[in-house]
Amino acid sequence: MRIGYLDHLRILAMLMIICMHSPMPGIDTDGLVLSSISFLTAPGIGLFFMVSGALLLPTQQGLKDFMRHRMGKVAGPTVFWSLFFLTMIWTKQGVSPTEAVRSIASIPICAQGNGIMWFMYTLIGLYLLAPIISPWLLKASQKELAFVLALWGITMCYPLLEGVLCINDTKTGLLYYESGFAGYFILGYYLRKYHQNVRLYLIAFLLVIPLLIAIYVKTSHIPVDFYRSFWYLSILTAMMAMGWFLLFQQSFKESSSKMIALVSNCCFGIYFVHIIIMRQILWKWSVIAQYGGIAQILLTVILTAVLSFVIVYAISFLPFAKYVIGFRQGKT
């Protein structure tokens, strides 16, 4: 039985990523709008990791079985799309044999071909972590899990505290090994295991307060590093991701419909395809380019989401679909 709220969350996260990437360079939208779009959609990455943690953790498979059954679903598409994006670059710009060999040889350890590929390497890293931390998760109490998440939460506050405190977030830092995207992974598991009804005012607090803080900082022209204070590894973004998770957890309690389940299964492939549809096709289409600001963004998001889904849905019927989009019809 599928978990309805997780399917809906995966779709929400995918729409956030598409929206984040949709503004064309140089569009006539003021800085506040663009900053708001970036900030409001930043929880999408954390939500993806939370959904993965909720579904995968704890695994009781041994490392060998886990690697065989789970890793191929993410490793295969990572290799395929890395080579695909590299080929696109080489076709346009050319490449020396030495550079081609270097790029291909780097695929197992470093994102290649397109900036969006960083996500896959982080996800694979979390997959590798799953069988290692699962024995502890099976034994850990709620208080122990909450303590670990609290330590992670402190590291997420570093960008906001470094203006008044001396912060060491390097490898020699006290909480270095409690930081990073693994916190989202464990948080997803925690919220699924200890699910309880949360009052709407608390959810509203988690979603609204970060936005108000971001707007205040922006309108007051307070000098901050946006990509530290309001990005993926910021407590404000984590608050919003948690708020969305709790809201959907309470709103979608039934199993997913067939259509929602299908779109959810296609989200993995949509992540790879959307950047091509958007930047290689839609951004070059004069009908879209003539629009500015919000109109261009909305049109780009809608068309990118629809076209990407259609393409991924078609690919899902192919025999090798699992190694391209991580999903094949009848094989989920």
C-alpha positions as CSV (number, residue, x, y, z in Angstrom):
1,M,0.0,0.0,0.0
2,R,1.4,3.4,-1.0
3,I,1.7,6.2,1.5
4,G,-0.4,9.0,0.1
5,Y,1.3,12.0,1.7
6,L,4.8,10.9,0.6
7,D,3.6,10.7,-3.0
8,H,2.1,14.1,-2.8
9,L,5.2,15.5,-1.1
10,R,7.5,14.1,-3.8
11,I,5.3,15.9,-6.4
12,L,5.4,19.1,-4.5
13,A,9.2,18.9,-4.2
14,M,9.5,18.3,-7.9
15,L,7.3,21.3,-8.7
16,M,9.4,23.4,-6.3
17,I,12.6,22.5,-8.2
18,I,11.1,23.3,-11.6
19,C,9.9,26.6,-10.3
20,M,13.3,27.4,-8.8
21,H,15.0,26.8,-12.2
22,S,12.3,28.5,-14.3
23,P,13.2,32.3,-14.3
24,M,15.0,33.2,-17.5
25,P,18.2,35.2,-17.1
26,G,17.5,38.9,-17.3
27,I,13.7,38.8,-16.9
28,D,12.1,42.0,-15.7
29,T,11.2,40.8,-12.2
30,D,12.5,42.7,-9.2
31,G,15.0,41.2,-6.8
32,L,12.5,40.7,-4.1
33,V,10.3,38.4,-6.3
34,L,13.2,36.4,-7.5
35,S,14.7,36.0,-4.0
36,S,11.2,35.0,-2.7
37,I,10.8,32.3,-5.4
38,S,14.3,30.9,-4.6
39,F,13.6,30.9,-0.9
40,L,10.1,29.5,-1.1
41,T,11.2,26.6,-3.4
42,A,14.4,25.8,-1.5
43,P,12.6,23.2,0.8
44,G,12.1,21.1,-2.3
45,I,15.6,19.5,-2.0
46,G,15.1,18.8,1.7
47,L,11.7,17.3,1.1
48,F,13.2,14.9,-1.5
49,F,15.7,13.7,1.1
50,M,13.0,13.5,3.8
51,V,10.7,11.3,1.6
52,S,13.7,9.0,0.9
53,G,14.4,8.7,4.6
54,A,10.8,8.0,5.4
55,L,10.7,5.3,2.8
56,L,14.1,3.7,3.2
57,L,14.9,3.9,6.9
58,P,15.5,1.7,8.6
59,T,16.5,-1.0,6.2
60,Q,16.9,-4.5,7.5
61,Q,18.7,-5.7,4.4
62,G,22.4,-6.5,4.5
63,L,24.8,-4.2,2.7
64,K,25.1,-6.6,-0.3
65,D,21.3,-7.0,-0.7
66,F,20.7,-3.3,-0.2
67,M,23.3,-2.3,-2.8
68,R,21.9,-4.8,-5.3
69,H,18.2,-3.9,-4.9
70,R,18.4,-0.1,-4.1
71,M,21.6,1.3,-5.5
72,G,20.9,0.4,-9.1
73,K,17.8,2.6,-9.0
74,V,19.9,5.7,-8.5
75,A,23.3,4.7,-9.8
76,G,22.1,3.6,-13.2
77,P,20.3,6.9,-14.0
78,T,23.2,8.9,-12.6
79,V,25.7,7.3,-15.0
80,F,23.2,7.5,-17.9
81,W,22.4,11.2,-17.5
82,S,26.0,12.2,-16.7
83,L,27.1,10.7,-20.1
84,F,24.0,12.3,-21.8
85,F,24.8,15.8,-20.5
86,L,28.5,15.4,-21.3
87,T,27.6,14.3,-24.8
88,M,25.5,17.4,-25.2
89,I,28.3,19.6,-24.1
90,W,30.9,17.9,-26.3
91,T,28.6,18.0,-29.4
92,K,28.3,21.8,-29.0
93,Q,31.8,22.7,-27.8
94,G,34.1,19.8,-28.7
95,V,36.4,18.1,-26.3
96,S,39.9,16.7,-26.3
97,P,40.4,12.9,-25.7
98,T,42.2,13.6,-22.5
99,E,39.4,15.8,-21.1
100,A,36.8,13.3,-22.2
101,V,38.5,10.4,-20.4
102,R,39.0,12.6,-17.3
103,S,35.3,13.5,-17.2
104,I,34.1,9.9,-17.7
105,A,36.5,8.5,-15.2
106,S,35.3,11.2,-12.7
107,I,31.6,10.1,-12.9
108,P,31.8,7.6,-9.9
109,I,33.0,10.3,-7.5
110,C,32.1,13.7,-8.9
111,A,29.1,15.2,-10.6
112,Q,29.6,15.7,-14.4
113,G,27.8,17.2,-17.3
114,N,25.2,19.4,-15.6
115,G,24.8,21.3,-12.3
116,I,21.7,19.4,-11.3
117,M,23.7,16.2,-11.0
118,W,25.0,17.2,-7.6
119,F,21.7,16.0,-6.1
120,M,22.2,12.5,-7.2
121,Y,25.6,12.2,-5.6
122,T,24.3,13.4,-2.3
123,L,21.3,11.0,-2.6
124,I,23.6,8.1,-3.3
125,G,25.7,9.1,-0.3
126,L,22.6,8.9,1.8
127,Y,21.7,5.5,0.3
128,L,25.2,4.3,1.3
129,L,24.6,5.6,4.8
130,A,21.2,3.8,5.2
131,P,22.5,0.3,6.0
132,I,25.1,1.7,8.3
133,I,22.8,3.7,10.6
134,S,19.8,1.4,10.4
135,P,20.9,-0.9,13.2
136,W,21.1,2.1,15.5
137,L,17.8,3.5,14.2
138,L,16.1,0.1,15.1
139,K,17.3,0.4,18.7
140,A,17.2,4.2,19.2
141,S,14.4,5.7,21.3
142,Q,12.4,8.7,20.3
143,K,14.4,10.9,22.7
144,E,17.7,9.7,21.3
145,L,16.6,10.5,17.7
146,A,15.3,13.9,18.9
147,F,18.7,14.6,20.5
148,V,20.5,13.8,17.2
149,L,18.1,16.0,15.2
150,A,18.5,18.8,17.8
151,L,22.3,18.7,17.2
152,W,21.7,18.9,13.5
153,G,19.3,21.8,14.0
154,I,22.0,23.7,15.9
155,T,24.4,23.3,12.9
156,M,21.6,24.7,10.6
157,C,21.6,27.8,12.7
158,Y,25.2,28.6,12.1
159,P,24.6,30.9,9.1
160,L,22.4,33.1,11.3
161,L,24.7,33.0,14.3
162,E,28.0,33.6,12.7
163,G,27.4,37.4,12.7
164,V,27.5,37.4,16.5
165,L,29.4,34.3,17.5
166,C,32.6,32.6,16.4
167,I,31.5,29.6,14.4
168,N,33.6,26.7,13.3
169,D,31.8,24.7,10.6
170,T,34.9,23.1,9.2
171,K,36.1,19.5,9.7
172,T,37.5,20.4,13.1
173,G,34.1,21.8,14.3
174,L,32.4,20.3,17.3
175,L,29.2,19.3,15.3
176,Y,30.7,18.8,11.9
177,Y,29.7,15.2,11.8
178,E,26.1,16.1,12.8
179,S,25.7,18.5,10.0
180,G,24.6,18.2,6.3
181,F,21.8,16.6,4.3
182,A,21.8,13.4,6.5
183,G,19.7,15.4,8.9
184,Y,16.8,15.7,6.4
185,F,17.2,11.9,5.8
186,I,16.8,11.1,9.4
187,L,14.1,13.7,10.0
188,G,11.9,12.1,7.3
189,Y,12.1,8.8,9.1
190,Y,11.5,10.4,12.5
191,L,8.3,12.2,11.4
192,R,6.9,9.1,9.7
193,K,7.6,6.8,12.7
194,Y,6.4,9.2,15.4
195,H,3.5,10.7,13.4
196,Q,1.1,12.6,15.4
197,N,-1.5,15.3,14.7
198,V,0.0,18.7,15.0
199,R,-2.0,21.9,15.5
200,L,-2.3,24.0,12.4
201,Y,-0.9,27.1,14.2
202,L,2.4,25.2,14.6
203,I,2.5,24.2,11.0
204,A,1.7,27.8,10.0
205,F,4.5,29.0,12.3
206,L,7.0,26.7,10.5
207,L,5.9,27.9,7.1
208,V,5.3,31.6,7.7
209,I,7.9,32.8,10.2
210,P,10.9,31.9,7.9
211,L,9.3,33.8,5.0
212,L,8.7,36.9,7.2
213,I,12.3,36.8,8.4
214,A,13.5,36.5,4.8
215,I,11.3,39.4,3.7
216,Y,12.5,41.6,6.6
217,V,16.2,40.9,5.8
218,K,15.7,41.7,2.2
219,T,13.6,44.9,2.6
220,S,15.9,46.1,5.4
221,H,18.9,45.6,3.1
222,I,20.7,43.6,5.8
223,P,23.9,42.3,4.3
224,V,23.8,38.5,4.4
225,D,25.0,35.7,2.2
226,F,21.7,34.4,0.7
227,Y,23.1,31.0,-0.1
228,R,24.1,30.4,3.5
229,S,21.4,32.1,5.5
230,F,18.4,31.1,3.3
231,W,19.4,28.0,1.3
232,Y,19.2,24.2,1.7
233,L,21.2,24.0,4.9
234,S,19.6,26.8,6.8
235,I,17.3,26.4,9.8
236,L,14.7,28.6,8.0
237,T,14.6,26.3,5.0
238,A,14.5,23.2,7.3
239,M,11.5,24.7,9.2
240,M,9.6,25.2,6.0
241,A,10.4,21.6,4.8
242,M,9.2,20.3,8.1
243,G,6.1,22.4,7.9
244,W,5.2,21.1,4.4
245,F,5.9,17.5,5.6
246,L,3.6,17.8,8.6
247,L,0.9,19.6,6.6
248,F,0.8,16.9,3.9
249,Q,1.1,14.1,6.5
250,Q,-2.2,15.3,8.0
251,S,-3.9,16.2,4.8
252,F,-3.3,13.1,2.7
253,K,-3.9,10.1,4.9
254,E,-5.4,7.8,2.3
255,S,-3.4,5.7,-0.2
256,S,-2.5,7.5,-3.4
257,S,-4.8,7.4,-6.5
258,K,-3.3,5.7,-9.5
259,M,-2.6,9.0,-11.2
260,I,-0.8,10.5,-8.2
261,A,1.2,7.3,-7.7
262,L,2.2,7.4,-11.4
263,V,3.3,11.1,-11.3
264,S,5.2,10.4,-8.1
265,N,7.0,7.5,-9.7
266,C,7.9,9.7,-12.7
267,C,9.4,12.5,-10.5
268,F,12.8,11.0,-10.4
269,G,13.0,11.0,-14.2
270,I,11.4,14.5,-14.4
271,Y,14.2,15.8,-12.3
272,F,16.7,14.8,-15.1
273,V,14.5,15.8,-18.1
274,H,13.1,19.1,-16.9
275,I,16.3,21.1,-17.3
276,I,16.6,20.1,-20.9
277,I,12.9,20.9,-21.7
278,M,13.2,24.2,-19.9
279,R,16.5,25.6,-21.1
280,Q,17.0,23.9,-24.5
281,I,13.5,24.3,-25.7
282,L,11.2,26.6,-23.8
283,W,13.7,29.3,-23.1
284,K,14.4,29.5,-26.8
285,W,10.7,29.7,-27.7
286,S,9.8,33.3,-28.6
287,V,6.3,32.9,-27.4
288,I,7.7,32.4,-23.8
289,A,10.6,34.7,-24.2
290,Q,8.3,37.7,-25.0
291,Y,6.7,37.4,-21.6
292,G,8.4,38.9,-18.5
293,G,8.3,38.4,-14.8
294,I,5.7,36.2,-13.2
295,A,3.9,35.3,-16.5
296,Q,7.1,33.8,-17.9
297,I,7.8,31.8,-14.8
298,L,4.3,30.4,-14.5
299,L,4.1,29.5,-18.2
300,T,7.6,27.9,-18.0
301,V,6.7,25.9,-14.9
302,I,3.4,24.5,-16.3
303,L,4.8,23.6,-19.7
304,T,8.0,22.1,-18.2
305,A,6.1,19.9,-15.8
306,V,3.6,18.7,-18.4
307,L,6.1,18.0,-21.2
308,S,8.6,16.4,-18.8
309,F,6.0,14.1,-17.4
310,V,4.9,13.0,-20.9
311,I,8.5,12.2,-21.9
312,V,9.2,10.3,-18.7
313,Y,5.9,8.4,-19.0
314,A,6.8,7.3,-22.5
315,I,10.3,6.3,-21.4
316,S,8.8,4.2,-18.5
317,F,7.5,1.6,-21.0
318,L,11.0,0.9,-22.4
319,P,12.9,-2.2,-21.2
320,F,15.8,-0.2,-19.9
321,A,13.7,2.5,-18.3
322,K,14.9,1.6,-14.7
323,Y,18.4,2.6,-15.7
324,V,17.3,5.9,-17.2
325,I,14.5,7.2,-14.9
326,G,14.7,4.7,-12.0
327,F,11.2,3.4,-12.8
328,R,9.7,1.0,-15.3
329,Q,6.0,0.3,-15.8
330,G,4.9,-2.8,-14.0
331,K,8.3,-3.1,-12.2
332,T,7.8,-0.7,-9.2
